[in-house]
Amino acid sequence: MPQATGINEVCSAIEEAARLAGVPARPGAVRPIVAAFADGLHEAGVVYSVSTSQDTPAELDFTLTVPTRGGDPYATALAHGFLTPAGHPVDTLLADLQGHCTISEYLVDGGVAGGFNKIYAHFPQDVQDVAKLAELPSMPPALARSLDLLARHGLRDVAMIGIDYPRRTVNLYFTQLSEHSRAAQTLLALHRELGWPAPDEAMLAFAGRSFRIYTTLGWDSAGIERICYAPPPARGWDRAALPVPVTDQVAHFVDHAPRAYSGEPIVIAAVKWAPEGAYLNLGPYFQLSPLMRQVISAVHNGKL
């Protein structure tokens, strides 16, 4: 698979993807982030995504994988002025994770309009019990309060955590999902316990193919704020098979956004569900990291 060669190519690809999605890129929002995390960019995973929560996307997010050899990404974000410590537990959560588990790679997330927002710690080779993660001193207390609910629905093993610094929320990505955790009756029971509307048949079928389910919690919330169902990335996509409508502009973006490989786009589609309803995060990969290619291969071979 051909690889991107540097900062210019990646920035140009992100800016072209934003144009196709109809999202105006703020000057200076993209290049500083790509340049700050350029170590290993030639083999980094790069994916862009948009939300269908609005007819015209307001933001195009881009995510880059960052090798652990590059040091602490939080320190890099501070050094480049992307983040400012605020004396909040969100400032120390990544350090707590670094002391708790073996991280295989990091990811950083930004938007072409909003700039830097997230750091992810990815540890698929050192999957963690969610109950142990709840004991970390900087983890939102809402996680500990949600442990019984998560256990009843088969959500125990966590392979990645995303930290959203501006919103002060945390995403926990559950992996090694059992048939029980993805069964329609389990998903319906989960939504019922959360007090959310029941998914329809199309949504249940989509969620039943998830290789990761992730939850969003915050320090100011009593429990789970949002849940997301994510089937594995796939070569090509079927717009009609998605459980949420996709506009022609978003479909054009997915089909034509730049990619550093030949053939159909490799697309990730995830349904996010909150009390107000459901929407998609949808986007093609520009480039896959070696670890993500291994994860995708393992999922499709039934080994993960």
C-alpha positions as CSV (number, residue, x, y, z in Angstrom):
1,M,0.0,0.0,0.0
2,P,1.5,3.4,-1.0
3,Q,2.2,5.7,1.9
4,A,2.0,9.5,2.4
5,T,5.4,11.1,2.2
6,G,5.1,14.1,4.6
7,I,3.4,17.1,6.1
8,N,2.4,18.7,2.8
9,E,0.7,15.7,1.4
10,V,-1.3,15.0,4.6
11,C,-2.4,18.6,5.0
12,S,-3.4,18.9,1.3
13,A,-5.4,15.7,1.7
14,I,-7.2,16.9,4.8
15,E,-8.0,20.3,3.2
16,E,-9.3,18.7,0.0
17,A,-11.5,16.4,2.1
18,A,-12.9,19.4,3.9
19,R,-13.7,21.1,0.7
20,L,-15.5,18.0,-0.6
21,A,-17.5,17.8,2.7
22,G,-18.4,21.5,2.4
23,V,-16.6,22.5,5.7
24,P,-14.6,25.7,5.6
25,A,-11.2,25.1,7.0
26,R,-10.0,27.8,9.4
27,P,-6.5,29.1,8.4
28,G,-3.8,27.6,10.5
29,A,-6.1,24.9,12.0
30,V,-4.6,21.9,10.3
31,R,-0.9,22.3,9.5
32,P,0.3,23.1,13.1
33,I,-1.2,19.9,14.4
34,V,0.1,17.7,11.6
35,A,3.6,19.3,11.9
36,A,3.7,18.8,15.7
37,F,3.0,15.1,15.4
38,A,4.9,14.5,12.2
39,D,7.2,11.8,13.6
40,G,6.4,8.6,11.8
41,L,3.9,10.4,9.5
42,H,4.9,8.2,6.6
43,E,3.3,5.2,8.2
44,A,0.7,7.0,10.4
45,G,-3.0,6.2,10.2
46,V,-4.9,9.1,8.9
47,V,-8.7,9.2,8.8
48,Y,-11.1,12.0,8.3
49,S,-14.8,12.0,9.4
50,V,-17.9,14.1,9.4
51,S,-21.1,13.9,11.4
52,T,-24.6,13.5,10.0
53,S,-26.2,15.3,12.9
54,Q,-26.7,18.3,10.6
55,D,-27.6,18.3,6.9
56,T,-24.4,20.2,6.1
57,P,-21.4,19.1,8.3
58,A,-20.1,21.9,10.5
59,E,-16.8,20.2,11.1
60,L,-14.4,17.8,9.5
61,D,-12.4,15.9,12.0
62,F,-9.0,14.3,11.2
63,T,-7.2,11.7,13.3
64,L,-3.5,10.9,13.2
65,T,-1.8,7.9,14.9
66,V,1.3,8.9,16.8
67,P,4.1,6.3,17.7
68,T,4.9,6.0,21.4
69,R,8.6,6.7,20.5
70,G,7.6,10.3,20.0
71,G,7.1,10.8,23.7
72,D,4.1,12.1,25.6
73,P,1.5,13.6,23.2
74,Y,0.0,15.7,26.0
75,A,3.4,17.3,26.6
76,T,3.6,18.0,22.8
77,A,0.2,19.6,22.8
78,L,1.1,21.8,25.7
79,A,4.4,22.8,24.1
80,H,2.6,23.9,20.9
81,G,-0.1,25.8,22.7
82,F,-2.9,23.4,21.7
83,L,-3.9,22.8,25.3
84,T,-3.5,24.8,28.6
85,P,-3.6,23.0,32.0
86,A,-6.7,24.1,33.9
87,G,-6.2,22.2,37.2
88,H,-8.8,19.7,36.2
89,P,-8.6,15.9,36.4
90,V,-8.6,15.8,32.5
91,D,-5.1,17.2,32.7
92,T,-3.7,14.1,34.4
93,L,-5.8,11.3,33.0
94,L,-3.4,10.4,30.2
95,A,-0.5,10.2,32.8
96,D,-2.6,7.9,34.9
97,L,-3.2,5.6,31.9
98,Q,0.5,5.6,31.0
99,G,1.3,4.3,34.5
100,H,-1.4,1.7,34.4
101,C,-1.2,-0.1,31.0
102,T,1.1,-0.7,28.0
103,I,0.1,1.7,25.3
104,S,0.8,0.5,21.7
105,E,0.2,3.9,20.0
106,Y,-1.5,7.2,20.5
107,L,-3.9,9.1,18.3
108,V,-4.6,12.8,18.1
109,D,-7.7,14.4,16.9
110,G,-8.4,17.8,15.4
111,G,-11.0,19.7,13.4
112,V,-10.4,21.9,10.3
113,A,-12.6,24.5,12.0
114,G,-12.0,24.0,15.7
115,G,-8.4,22.8,15.9
116,F,-6.9,20.3,18.4
117,N,-9.3,18.5,20.7
118,K,-8.5,14.8,21.6
119,I,-5.7,12.4,22.6
120,Y,-6.3,8.7,22.5
121,A,-4.4,5.9,24.2
122,H,-4.7,2.7,22.2
123,F,-3.7,-0.5,24.1
124,P,-5.2,-3.5,22.1
125,Q,-2.4,-5.8,23.3
126,D,-3.0,-4.9,26.9
127,V,-6.8,-4.9,27.2
128,Q,-8.0,-3.5,30.5
129,D,-10.9,-4.4,32.8
130,V,-13.2,-1.4,33.1
131,A,-13.5,-1.8,36.8
132,K,-9.7,-1.3,37.2
133,L,-9.8,1.7,35.0
134,A,-12.6,3.2,37.2
135,E,-10.1,3.2,40.1
136,L,-7.7,5.6,38.4
137,P,-7.8,8.8,40.4
138,S,-8.5,11.1,37.5
139,M,-11.2,9.0,35.9
140,P,-14.7,10.6,35.9
141,P,-16.7,9.3,38.9
142,A,-19.5,8.5,36.5
143,L,-17.6,5.5,35.3
144,A,-17.6,3.8,38.7
145,R,-21.4,4.6,39.0
146,S,-21.9,2.9,35.7
147,L,-20.0,-0.4,36.3
148,D,-23.0,-2.5,37.2
149,L,-24.9,-1.4,34.1
150,L,-21.9,-2.0,31.8
151,A,-21.3,-5.5,33.3
152,R,-25.0,-6.5,32.8
153,H,-24.6,-5.8,29.1
154,G,-21.2,-7.5,28.6
155,L,-19.1,-4.4,28.4
156,R,-16.0,-5.1,30.4
157,D,-12.8,-5.1,28.2
158,V,-11.4,-1.7,27.1
159,A,-8.8,-1.4,24.3
160,M,-8.7,2.4,23.9
161,I,-9.6,5.6,25.7
162,G,-10.1,9.0,24.1
163,I,-9.8,12.2,26.1
164,D,-11.6,15.2,24.8
165,Y,-9.9,18.2,26.5
166,P,-12.2,21.1,25.4
167,R,-15.4,19.2,26.3
168,R,-13.9,17.4,29.3
169,T,-15.3,14.0,28.4
170,V,-13.8,10.5,28.1
171,N,-14.6,7.8,25.6
172,L,-14.0,4.2,26.6
173,Y,-13.8,1.7,23.6
174,F,-15.0,-1.7,24.6
175,T,-13.6,-4.7,22.7
176,Q,-13.8,-8.5,22.7
177,L,-17.6,-8.2,22.4
178,S,-19.6,-11.3,23.0
179,E,-22.6,-12.3,21.1
180,H,-24.6,-11.5,24.2
181,S,-23.3,-7.9,24.3
182,R,-24.4,-7.3,20.7
183,A,-27.7,-9.2,20.8
184,A,-30.8,-7.2,20.0
185,Q,-32.4,-7.9,23.4
186,T,-29.2,-6.8,25.2
187,L,-29.0,-3.5,23.2
188,L,-32.7,-2.8,23.8
189,A,-32.3,-3.4,27.5
190,L,-29.3,-1.1,27.6
191,H,-31.2,1.7,26.0
192,R,-34.2,1.1,28.3
193,E,-32.0,1.3,31.4
194,L,-30.4,4.5,30.1
195,G,-33.9,5.9,29.5
196,W,-33.3,6.5,25.8
197,P,-35.5,5.7,22.8
198,A,-35.4,2.1,21.6
199,P,-33.3,1.5,18.4
200,D,-35.3,0.3,15.4
201,E,-34.6,-2.9,13.5
202,A,-32.1,-1.3,11.1
203,M,-30.2,0.2,14.0
204,L,-30.1,-3.1,15.9
205,A,-28.8,-4.9,12.9
206,F,-26.1,-2.3,12.4
207,A,-25.1,-2.3,16.1
208,G,-25.1,-6.1,16.1
209,R,-22.0,-6.0,13.8
210,S,-20.0,-3.9,16.2
211,F,-16.4,-4.8,16.8
212,R,-16.2,-1.9,19.3
213,I,-18.8,-0.2,21.4
214,Y,-17.8,3.0,23.1
215,T,-19.3,5.1,25.8
216,T,-18.9,8.8,26.6
217,L,-18.8,10.1,30.2
218,G,-17.8,13.4,31.7
219,W,-16.8,14.7,35.1
220,D,-20.0,16.7,35.4
221,S,-22.4,14.0,34.3
222,A,-24.1,11.4,36.5
223,G,-23.7,8.5,34.0
224,I,-23.3,7.6,30.3
225,E,-23.8,10.6,28.1
226,R,-23.6,8.8,24.7
227,I,-23.0,5.4,23.3
228,C,-21.6,4.5,19.9
229,Y,-21.7,1.3,17.9
230,A,-18.8,0.8,15.4
231,P,-18.6,-2.1,13.0
232,P,-15.0,-2.7,11.7
233,P,-13.8,-0.5,8.9
234,A,-14.6,-2.0,5.5
235,R,-13.4,-1.7,2.0
236,G,-16.2,0.1,0.2
237,W,-19.5,1.0,1.7
238,D,-23.2,0.7,1.0
239,R,-25.0,4.0,1.6
240,A,-28.4,2.4,1.5
241,A,-27.5,-0.2,4.2
242,L,-26.7,2.5,6.8
243,P,-29.4,3.0,9.5
244,V,-29.2,6.9,9.3
245,P,-29.7,8.9,6.1
246,V,-26.6,10.3,4.3
247,T,-26.8,13.4,2.1
248,D,-25.4,13.5,-1.4
249,Q,-22.6,15.8,-0.3
250,V,-21.4,13.5,2.5
251,A,-21.6,10.5,0.1
252,H,-19.5,12.4,-2.4
253,F,-17.0,13.2,0.3
254,V,-16.7,9.6,1.3
255,D,-16.3,8.4,-2.3
256,H,-13.8,11.0,-3.5
257,A,-11.7,12.1,-0.5
258,P,-8.0,11.6,-1.1
259,R,-6.5,8.3,-0.1
260,A,-3.0,6.9,-0.2
261,Y,-4.0,3.5,-1.6
262,S,-5.8,2.2,-4.7
263,G,-9.3,0.7,-5.0
264,E,-12.4,1.5,-3.1
265,P,-12.2,3.6,0.1
266,I,-11.8,2.0,3.4
267,V,-14.6,3.5,5.4
268,I,-15.5,3.6,9.1
269,A,-19.2,4.2,10.0
270,A,-20.2,4.5,13.6
271,V,-23.7,5.3,14.9
272,K,-23.7,7.6,18.0
273,W,-26.8,7.5,20.1
274,A,-27.7,10.1,22.7
275,P,-31.0,11.0,24.5
276,E,-32.0,13.3,21.6
277,G,-31.5,10.6,19.0
278,A,-29.0,8.9,16.6
279,Y,-26.6,10.2,14.0
280,L,-23.6,8.8,12.1
281,N,-19.9,9.6,12.2
282,L,-18.7,8.6,8.7
283,G,-15.4,8.8,7.0
284,P,-12.8,7.2,4.8
285,Y,-9.2,6.5,5.7
286,F,-6.5,8.4,3.9
287,Q,-3.9,5.9,5.2
288,L,-3.8,2.9,7.6
289,S,-1.2,2.5,10.3
290,P,0.5,-1.0,10.5
291,L,-1.3,-1.6,13.9
292,M,-4.7,-0.7,12.6
293,R,-4.2,-3.0,9.6
294,Q,-3.4,-5.8,12.0
295,V,-6.5,-5.0,14.1
296,I,-8.8,-4.9,11.0
297,S,-7.3,-8.2,9.8
298,A,-7.8,-9.9,13.2
299,V,-11.4,-8.7,13.3
300,H,-12.2,-10.0,9.9
301,N,-10.5,-13.3,10.7
302,G,-12.5,-13.7,13.9
303,K,-9.4,-13.4,16.2
304,L,-10.4,-10.2,18.0
